[in-house]
Amino acid sequence: MIPVNRATYIVLLLLAAGFVKAQSLPQALPEDVGLSADRLTRIGAQIEHAIDEGQIAGAVALVARGGQVAYFERFGMADIDDGEAMQRDTLFRLASMTKPITSLAVMMLYEEGHFLLNDPVSKYLPALAEPDVIVMNENGGYDSVPAQSEISIHDLLTHTSGIDYRFLAGSEPHATISDLYVEAGISDGLTQTDGRIEKLPRQLGELPLLFEPGTAFAYGLNTDVLGRLIEVVSGLTLAEFFEQRIFRPLGMNDTRFFLEDAQADRLASVYSNQPDGSLVELGPEPQMAGPLTYSASFHYEGPQTYYSGGAGLVSTASDYARFLQLMLNGGELDGVRLVGPKTVEFMTRNQIGEMNVSPGVKFGLGFGIVEDPGLTGETRSEGNYYWGGFFNTNFLVDPRERMFAILLTQRFPPDQTNVGAKFNAAVYQAIIQ
């Protein structure tokens, strides 16, 4: 059995007894935390404009500074056809905003001494031993050559393993890898998937990597593999580990992989634009976009057994705020400590050296890290860390400003309208001291 720290154990007992419930972060007037109430209204103006222009159906936005929520508003509709207005407790598909939580879980087990980050992951997932690397040949085909090194746990945390995503087809060798993933039935974690995540390492282990492990950054199914690592090391399913070790201790009672009927009624619908620009709701049937298969209904329909550590969670703004405040606090919230401050510091610094995610942006362990704000084209602080999700969810954390912000919407394709970037700008311009 994996040990539970004393504070977490006490909280679990209280939860079981019904004495502790999900709680919101404390509220504050904007000026009390150095923000302008007047300038914060620009957030709403930007979101209302996006709704009026048919870019999104609705949104929930939250800004917290100094451990207190200074802005928490809802806009538009959660479901247009049903006439359901967006609520503060509306549920959203987090998609890749799942990744930071999975990365935190990995670091909890690392702190407990279950593995080292430089360990080959094949030590725990033998199917990933002795990987091959793809080499494109002159005939338009490919060859596989043995990799010179094993995939480490650190490679998975930093997306430098050579594992790809099928939906990121692009140029070669991504296109060929994508085809191989489709042929093998590998899921991106965004639709109904039969079986359990334990099959993923076996599937990936039979296919070549994009590149030699540790030599490049490529966003991929790494965090789904880490989810299976958590299961093997802890003896729990990923859903059980999250619930017992993270969600219950933090009071994140609305965060989970799959929904019961009553909870599904609170799930915002996903929208896309028709050729004439109008919004249309994505139905429950799986959708195809090139090699990508995704579904707006996989959280409440289908087998509900495939726990995707890279894309599978549903949550609310209030719940995710508690996770971000824990990170901003250095691993502790309301007397519950999940990791130490040095671990959070380690997770939120550049871990990929001279590689880049985008201009001015590096990658930590589960987060994009702003290293040079001047190259990003956006108002940000050095050390700001952030990420987003496939269905148009976004967050940022700014340790220098003791601030975080969350914007949750539901649309596909994500953020072609730059709603998230405009939200970030509106957050930063509201800082007045």
SENU-69051 format. One record per residue (C-alpha): residue in three letters; y, x, z. Coordinates in steps of 0.05 Angstrom, whole numbers, m for minus. Example, Ala and Ser with C-alpha at 12.3 -4.5 7.8 and 13.67 -1.06 7.14 Angstrom:
ATOM resn     py     px     pz
ATOM  ala    m90    246    156
ATOM  ser    m21    273    143
***
This chain:
ATOM resn     py     px     pz
ATOM  met      0      0      0
ATOM  ile     70     25    m17
ATOM  pro    113     32     45
ATOM  val    173    m14     54
ATOM  asn    234     12     91
ATOM  arg    252    m21    157
ATOM  ala    314    m57    132
ATOM  thr    277    m86     73
ATOM  tyr    219   m106    118
ATOM  ile    265   m145    165
ATOM  val    298   m181    107
ATOM  leu    230   m199     78
ATOM  leu    210   m229    145
ATOM  leu    274   m269    150
ATOM  leu    266   m293     78
ATOM  ala    195   m316     93
ATOM  ala    221   m353    154
ATOM  gly    276   m386    113
ATOM  phe    334   m353    151
ATOM  val    361   m313     92
ATOM  lys    381   m344     26
ATOM  ala    413   m319    m38
ATOM  gln    485   m303    m23
ATOM  ser    547   m289    m63
ATOM  leu    590   m229    m55
ATOM  pro    654   m242    m13
ATOM  gln    714   m269    m50
ATOM  ala    784   m239    m52
ATOM  leu    852   m254    m82
ATOM  pro    862   m209   m142
ATOM  glu    924   m175   m113
ATOM  asp    885   m159    m49
ATOM  val    840   m113    m90
ATOM  gly    893    m84   m136
ATOM  leu    886   m133   m194
ATOM  ser    937   m179   m224
ATOM  ala    920   m253   m222
ATOM  asp    967   m265   m280
ATOM  arg    937   m211   m323
ATOM  leu    866   m233   m306
ATOM  thr    881   m299   m342
ATOM  arg    878   m259   m406
ATOM  ile    803   m256   m398
ATOM  gly    800   m332   m402
ATOM  ala    848   m333   m461
ATOM  gln    803   m285   m500
ATOM  ile    740   m325   m484
ATOM  glu    772   m392   m500
ATOM  his    796   m364   m566
ATOM  ala    725   m342   m583
ATOM  ile    699   m412   m566
ATOM  asp    754   m445   m608
ATOM  glu    736   m400   m666
ATOM  gly    663   m419   m661
ATOM  gln    642   m348   m642
ATOM  ile    607   m369   m578
ATOM  ala    590   m435   m544
ATOM  gly    609   m414   m474
ATOM  ala    610   m357   m424
ATOM  val    611   m337   m351
ATOM  ala    656   m279   m331
ATOM  leu    658   m242   m265
ATOM  val    701   m184   m240
ATOM  ala    693   m151   m173
ATOM  arg    730    m93   m141
ATOM  gly    723    m61    m73
ATOM  gly    661   m102    m59
ATOM  gln    696   m169    m69
ATOM  val    697   m218   m126
ATOM  ala    767   m227   m153
ATOM  tyr    750   m267   m215
ATOM  phe    692   m314   m229
ATOM  glu    701   m366   m283
ATOM  arg    660   m408   m331
ATOM  phe    680   m430   m400
ATOM  gly    655   m477   m454
ATOM  met    585   m505   m461
ATOM  ala    516   m483   m439
ATOM  asp    488   m532   m489
ATOM  ile    533   m566   m540
ATOM  asp    484   m619   m564
ATOM  asp    466   m642   m494
ATOM  gly    538   m639   m470
ATOM  glu    521   m591   m414
ATOM  ala    582   m551   m391
ATOM  met    574   m479   m371
ATOM  gln    566   m470   m296
ATOM  arg    573   m410   m250
ATOM  asp    498   m414   m236
ATOM  thr    477   m422   m309
ATOM  leu    417   m378   m326
ATOM  phe    421   m327   m382
ATOM  arg    369   m285   m420
ATOM  leu    386   m214   m398
ATOM  ala    344   m180   m452
ATOM  ser    362   m105   m446
ATOM  met    402   m115   m383
ATOM  thr    331   m116   m353
ATOM  lys    326    m41   m366
ATOM  pro    372    m17   m309
ATOM  ile    331    m58   m259
ATOM  thr    266    m28   m284
ATOM  ser    297     41   m281
ATOM  leu    317     28   m209
ATOM  ala    245      8   m193
ATOM  val    220     73   m223
ATOM  met    268    113   m180
ATOM  met    246     75   m118
ATOM  leu    175     99   m131
ATOM  tyr    200    169   m147
ATOM  glu    236    172    m80
ATOM  glu    171    152    m45
ATOM  gly    136    212    m76
ATOM  his     89    176   m124
ATOM  phe    107    221   m183
ATOM  leu    157    272   m208
ATOM  leu    203    255   m266
ATOM  asn    178    314   m307
ATOM  asp    106    291   m299
ATOM  pro     72    273   m365
ATOM  val     66    198   m365
ATOM  ser     m6    206   m390
ATOM  lys    m23    227   m319
ATOM  tyr    m17    153   m302
ATOM  leu    m24    122   m372
ATOM  pro    m79    163   m406
ATOM  ala    m71    125   m472
ATOM  leu     m6    163   m484
ATOM  ala    m39    232   m479
ATOM  glu    m35    281   m537
ATOM  pro     15    243   m580
ATOM  asp     28    256   m654
ATOM  val     95    260   m689
ATOM  ile    110    228   m757
ATOM  val    128    272   m816
ATOM  met    151    238   m880
ATOM  asn    122    268   m943
ATOM  glu    148    274  m1015
ATOM  asn    107    214  m1039
ATOM  gly    143    165   m993
ATOM  gly     85    164   m945
ATOM  tyr     77    200   m879
ATOM  asp     33    249   m843
ATOM  ser     21    258   m769
ATOM  val     22    325   m734
ATOM  pro      5    339   m661
ATOM  ala     66    339   m615
ATOM  gln     81    404   m581
ATOM  ser     92    370   m513
ATOM  glu     72    308   m475
ATOM  ile    119    250   m462
ATOM  ser    148    256   m392
ATOM  ile    172    200   m347
ATOM  his    242    229   m355
ATOM  asp    236    223   m431
ATOM  leu    221    149   m422
ATOM  leu    279    138   m374
ATOM  thr    327    171   m423
ATOM  his    299    143   m489
ATOM  thr    282    213   m513
ATOM  ser    206    203   m519
ATOM  gly    203    187   m593
ATOM  ile    180    116   m581
ATOM  asp    217     66   m625
ATOM  tyr    235     m8   m630
ATOM  arg    207    m46   m688
ATOM  phe    272    m85   m696
ATOM  leu    312    m20   m707
ATOM  ala    281     m9   m776
ATOM  gly    339     27   m810
ATOM  ser    327     91   m849
ATOM  glu    265    134   m850
ATOM  pro    226    149   m809
ATOM  his    249     87   m769
ATOM  ala    229     40   m826
ATOM  thr    158     67   m829
ATOM  ile    150     66   m753
ATOM  ser    175     m5   m753
ATOM  asp    123    m25   m805
ATOM  leu     69      8   m763
ATOM  tyr     92    m29   m701
ATOM  val     90    m95   m738
ATOM  glu     20    m81   m765
ATOM  ala     m3    m64   m695
ATOM  gly     26   m128   m666
ATOM  ile     72    m91   m619
ATOM  ser    122   m138   m585
ATOM  asp    195   m121   m572
ATOM  gly    191   m166   m511
ATOM  leu    236   m219   m540
ATOM  thr    186   m273   m558
ATOM  gln    122   m306   m534
ATOM  thr     70   m250   m528
ATOM  asp     m3   m258   m512
ATOM  gly    m37   m213   m462
ATOM  arg     m5   m166   m412
ATOM  ile     40   m105   m417
ATOM  glu    m20    m60   m402
ATOM  lys    m38    m64   m476
ATOM  leu     27    m32   m498
ATOM  pro     10     41   m480
ATOM  arg    m56     33   m518
ATOM  gln    m20      6   m579
ATOM  leu     34     60   m578
ATOM  gly    m17    115   m564
ATOM  glu    m50    102   m631
ATOM  leu     15    111   m670
ATOM  pro     60    171   m684
ATOM  leu    126    184   m649
ATOM  leu    193    188   m685
ATOM  phe    204    260   m662
ATOM  glu    181    313   m613
ATOM  pro    189    287   m542
ATOM  gly    254    308   m509
ATOM  thr    289    330   m572
ATOM  ala    331    269   m592
ATOM  phe    357    202   m567
ATOM  ala    328    139   m598
ATOM  tyr    331     71   m565
ATOM  gly    261     43   m560
ATOM  leu    205     10   m520
ATOM  asn    208     64   m467
ATOM  thr    227     18   m410
ATOM  asp    170    m30   m426
ATOM  val    123     30   m418
ATOM  leu    158     45   m351
ATOM  gly    143    m26   m330
ATOM  arg     69    m12   m339
ATOM  leu     77     54   m301
ATOM  ile    106     14   m243
ATOM  glu     45    m32   m244
ATOM  val     m5     25   m245
ATOM  val     29     64   m189
ATOM  ser     45      5   m144
ATOM  gly    m17    m38   m154
ATOM  leu     28    m98   m166
ATOM  thr     47   m134   m230
ATOM  leu    118   m118   m251
ATOM  ala    139   m189   m233
ATOM  glu    109   m180   m163
ATOM  phe    142   m113   m153
ATOM  phe    210   m139   m174
ATOM  glu    204   m200   m130
ATOM  gln    178   m165    m68
ATOM  arg    216   m100    m71
ATOM  ile    282   m118   m105
ATOM  phe    299   m192   m115
ATOM  arg    279   m220    m48
ATOM  pro    309   m163     m7
ATOM  leu    375   m170    m46
ATOM  gly    376   m246    m46
ATOM  met    370   m248   m122
ATOM  asn    333   m314   m120
ATOM  asp    352   m335   m191
ATOM  thr    325   m273   m226
ATOM  arg    255   m275   m255
ATOM  phe    214   m267   m319
ATOM  phe    192   m339   m331
ATOM  leu    221   m406   m311
ATOM  glu    194   m470   m283
ATOM  asp    217   m536   m315
ATOM  ala    274   m548   m266
ATOM  gln    300   m478   m276
ATOM  ala    294   m482   m352
ATOM  asp    344   m539   m349
ATOM  arg    396   m489   m325
ATOM  leu    382   m439   m381
ATOM  ala    439   m433   m431
ATOM  ser    422   m446   m503
ATOM  val    426   m391   m556
ATOM  tyr    471   m401   m615
ATOM  ser    480   m369   m683
ATOM  asn    531   m379   m738
ATOM  gln    514   m417   m802
ATOM  pro    542   m392   m869
ATOM  asp    602   m438   m860
ATOM  gly    617   m406   m793
ATOM  ser    596   m465   m749
ATOM  leu    550   m454   m690
ATOM  val    478   m477   m692
ATOM  glu    429   m476   m633
ATOM  leu    367   m434   m642
ATOM  gly    306   m479   m633
ATOM  pro    244   m464   m592
ATOM  glu    203   m437   m650
ATOM  pro    201   m360   m660
ATOM  gln    255   m333   m706
ATOM  met    248   m275   m755
ATOM  ala    303   m225   m773
ATOM  gly    272   m170   m815
ATOM  pro    218   m138   m772
ATOM  leu    244   m172   m709
ATOM  thr    210   m232   m679
ATOM  tyr    250   m266   m624
ATOM  ser    251   m333   m590
ATOM  ala    301   m372   m549
ATOM  ser    244   m406   m512
ATOM  phe    197   m351   m490
ATOM  his    221   m355   m418
ATOM  tyr    193   m425   m410
ATOM  glu    141   m434   m465
ATOM  gly     79   m394   m483
ATOM  pro     30   m351   m443
ATOM  gln     81   m324   m393
ATOM  thr     38   m263   m377
ATOM  tyr     75   m207   m414
ATOM  tyr    125   m176   m366
ATOM  ser    173   m136   m410
ATOM  gly    209    m85   m367
ATOM  gly    257    m73   m425
ATOM  ala    277   m144   m444
ATOM  gly    244   m198   m402
ATOM  leu    288   m222   m345
ATOM  val    331   m284   m336
ATOM  ser    388   m284   m285
ATOM  thr    456   m310   m265
ATOM  ala    523   m274   m259
ATOM  ser    520   m280   m183
ATOM  asp    450   m249   m179
ATOM  tyr    466   m192   m227
ATOM  ala    530   m179   m188
ATOM  arg    488   m164   m127
ATOM  phe    448   m113   m165
ATOM  leu    511    m79   m192
ATOM  gln    544    m79   m123
ATOM  leu    481    m45    m96
ATOM  met    490      9   m148
ATOM  leu    564     16   m135
ATOM  asn    549     22    m60
ATOM  gly    502     80    m72
ATOM  gly    437     41    m66
ATOM  glu    452     m6     m7
ATOM  leu    475    m78      0
ATOM  asp    482   m121     62
ATOM  gly    439    m74    104
ATOM  val    384    m68     51
ATOM  arg    376      2     21
ATOM  leu    332      8    m40
ATOM  val    349     80    m60
ATOM  gly    392    136    m33
ATOM  pro    463    153    m56
ATOM  lys    440    218    m89
ATOM  thr    390    178   m130
ATOM  val    444    131   m155
ATOM  glu    488    191   m170
ATOM  phe    431    222   m209
ATOM  met    417    158   m248
ATOM  thr    489    151   m270
ATOM  arg    503    221   m297
ATOM  asn    489    250   m366
ATOM  gln    414    263   m373
ATOM  ile    411    278   m448
ATOM  gly    452    341   m454
ATOM  glu    487    350   m521
ATOM  met    455    287   m551
ATOM  asn    498    225   m557
ATOM  val    488    150   m554
ATOM  ser    554    140   m591
ATOM  pro    620    179   m593
ATOM  gly    639    198   m522
ATOM  val    577    164   m492
ATOM  lys    516    197   m461
ATOM  phe    456    165   m427
ATOM  gly    433    167   m354
ATOM  leu    371    134   m327
ATOM  gly    378     63   m352
ATOM  phe    453     64   m367
ATOM  gly    501     87   m421
ATOM  ile    550    137   m389
ATOM  val    622    145   m413
ATOM  glu    633    220   m414
ATOM  asp    696    224   m458
ATOM  pro    735    158   m457
ATOM  gly    781    183   m511
ATOM  leu    724    183   m561
ATOM  thr    701    112   m546
ATOM  gly    761     76   m574
ATOM  glu    764     34   m511
ATOM  thr    801     36   m444
ATOM  arg    749     63   m396
ATOM  ser    743    114   m341
ATOM  glu    702    177   m344
ATOM  gly    637    162   m309
ATOM  asn    638     88   m326
ATOM  tyr    567     64   m336
ATOM  tyr    545      2   m373
ATOM  trp    495    m34   m417
ATOM  gly    484   m100   m453
ATOM  gly    431   m147   m478
ATOM  phe    404   m173   m544
ATOM  phe    430   m244   m533
ATOM  asn    502   m220   m520
ATOM  thr    505   m203   m447
ATOM  asn    546   m144   m421
ATOM  phe    566   m107   m358
ATOM  leu    605    m46   m337
ATOM  val    610     m8   m271
ATOM  asp    669     38   m257
ATOM  pro    658     81   m194
ATOM  arg    728    110   m197
ATOM  glu    759     41   m194
ATOM  arg    705     14   m147
ATOM  met    697    m42   m197
ATOM  phe    646    m77   m240
ATOM  ala    650   m134   m290
ATOM  ile    599   m180   m323
ATOM  leu    605   m223   m385
ATOM  leu    546   m269   m401
ATOM  thr    542   m308   m466
ATOM  gln    482   m328   m510
ATOM  arg    486   m316   m585
ATOM  phe    450   m280   m641
ATOM  pro    467   m234   m674
ATOM  pro    499   m204   m612
ATOM  asp    573   m191   m608
ATOM  gln    591   m186   m681
ATOM  thr    655   m219   m657
ATOM  asn    671   m162   m607
ATOM  val    677   m212   m550
ATOM  gly    648   m160   m502
ATOM  ala    695   m104   m523
ATOM  lys    755   m151   m516
ATOM  phe    730   m171   m447
ATOM  asn    727    m98   m425
ATOM  ala    798    m87   m448
ATOM  ala    822   m149   m411
ATOM  val    788   m125   m347
ATOM  tyr    821    m57   m348
ATOM  gln    890    m82   m365
ATOM  ala    888   m125   m302
ATOM  ile    886    m64   m256
ATOM  ile    955    m54   m226
ATOM  gln    941     m6   m169
***
